[in-house]
Amino acid sequence: MMKKLMNKLNRTAAALTFLPALRKFDPEEKDKAFYLLKRHVHNTRRFRLSEINKNYLEREENKCQIQTSDLLYYESNQLPSNEPCEDRLLVAQVAGTETCIFSVIDGHGGWQCAHAIKHRLPYYLALYMLEGAELTWRNPMTREDWILPIQGDDYNLWLEDYVFDLRTAQSFTHRYNRKMLQNELLSVNSQLALAFEDLDEDIGTEAIPEEQRITKDTVSRLVTASSGACCCTAVVKDGTVHVAGLGDCRAVLGSLTPEGNMRATVLTEEHRTYNPIERERLIREHPHEDEDIMFFDERLCGILQPTRAFGDVSLKWSAREKVLMQYVFDDPAYVPNYISPPYLSCTPDVRSTQLDQNSQFLIIATDGLWDGMSDDESVKLIQNKPSDVNSATWLIQNSLAQHNEKRLSKILSIPPGPICRNVRDDISVIVIYFNT
């Protein structure tokens, strides 16, 4: 038994220097030290999974080289909990430029809103980030003029998977014409925020039927606008990474310190009801509302934990517009004491970070990953991961396992659906490596 224990401890260099000092600790500190050592051993060795679980975990795995001056490659993975999965991943490049876009989109109340954001957001981002001379040769009705899928993105089929309908094309053309006539130069942060806000406005507007006629398309658009999505988008442009966060997705930058350690820098703000900054903002915007009702059951209006998101028009539309939902749906989203909407915002927090020789990688992931992992743990795991393991997969494994291999195997054995949803959330991860 002692021999097996020593073999296990000797798997890390840390164990060799750690054991002699362990004898000097009091019992309580010794238990804590053994726990930390065990965790370190677990995080630097491979997981032994059955072939079925391994194939399931790696099914959506992806890695792709990117030929720009700022980027080397990205690695991604997605593990569904819902059936169908409500998360979406977005990886694209603005045509004719080196600007690259990466997004994780966390849908809730259905997959429809997240799906629309995945296929429409990059066009709005390109529209607002391009200047006059770069816009003149682009046709708002031709998608190849705007966005190119980055090669290797197998689950992001831009030209086949989503078709602009007439009203969608009209709304984007309207935004394009307005931008062409605009003389004001906006900062990058303002451009990103405007792209989010205008897309959200268009999704809501398109859901209102023309000439009071309810059609199949009306119902489809209303389903999209009624579901919702949080989003974290990273735009890498001219040696700078701009991160726009909406809801509870998170972006963490991994940088080297002078000592050779990895430092985690969070580039997003969590927009949830337990965030005091968000609570104060909502109280300030709704001064005549009862705070206990607005944050009932630790949810916004008793319905939603995120305080900023795409879609969710039940928390944005006026009472008059919500009559449409009651007419179309048998069970509309009822909000008590609906006094001064909108309660839900679609304005992202945007932070810009200049890349330098110490900037190594950026992790963007939905909240399903961060439920089982801290920011510091994530960057250290990437720094110490096996060289032939996908970075996103490595993070998902460690987040779910909670340092217990049997736990990981049991979780992966549960098929997506209601039971799985009670165990974990959909998880989507992109790790972007910089050319430093």
Sequence and secondary structure as in RCSB ss.txt:
>XXXX:A:sequence
MMKKLMNKLNRTAAALTFLPALRKFDPEEKDKAFYLLKRHVHNTRRFRLSEINKNYLEREENKCQIQTSDLLYYE
SNQLPSNEPCEDRLLVAQVAGTETCIFSVIDGHGGWQCAHAIKHRLPYYLALYMLEGAELTWRNPMTREDWILPI
QGDDYNLWLEDYVFDLRTAQSFTHRYNRKMLQNELLSVNSQLALAFEDLDEDIGTEAIPEEQRITKDTVSRLVTA
SSGACCCTAVVKDGTVHVAGLGDCRAVLGSLTPEGNMRATVLTEEHRTYNPIERERLIREHPHEDEDIMFFDERL
CGILQPTRAFGDVSLKWSAREKVLMQYVFDDPAYVPNYISPPYLSCTPDVRSTQLDQNSQFLIIATDGLWDGMSD
DESVKLIQNKPSDVNSATWLIQNSLAQHNEKRLSKILSIPPGPICRNVRDDISVIVIYFNT
>XXXX:A:secstr
 HHHHHHHHTTSHHHHHHHHHHTTS HHHHHHHHHHHHHHHHHTS     HHHHHHHTTT EEEE  SSSEEEEE
EEEE  SSS  EEEEEEEETTSS EEEEEEEEES SHHHHHHHHHHHHHHHHHHS HHHHTT  TT GGGTEEE 
TT TT  HHHH    HHHHHHHHHHHHHHHH      HHHHHHHHHHHHHHHHHHHTS GGG   HHHHHHHHHH
HSEEEEEEEEEETTEEEEEEESS EEEEEEE TTS EEEEE     BTT HHHHHHHHHH TTS HHHHTGGGSB
TTTBSBSB EE GGGTS HHHHHHHHHH SS    TT  S   SB   EEEEEE  TTEEEEEEE HHHHTT  H
HHHHHHHHHS TTS HHHHHHHHHHHTT HHHHHHHHTS TTHHHHTT   EEEEEEEE  
